[in-house]
Amino acid sequence: MYGWIWRHLPGNALIKAMLSLILALAVVYVLFQYVFPWAEPLLPFNDVTVDEGRAPTQ
């Protein structure tokens, strides 16, 4: 997959490296702004079970 992207980017190696960095930053931005907030209510991270009445044993 990365080879396919590299072959299809225009320019020499320096320009391809800069475009790859911009592409990676764009993917991270989209994940943090749209995908993770959408998926967060669907994940069970807040479903914890804790015994409130018991003292910790040592």
Summary of the structure (lengths in Angstrom):
residues: 58
radius of gyration: 21.8
end to end distance: 52.0
largest distance: 65.8
contacts: 85
relative contact order: 0.08
helix: 64%
strand: 0%
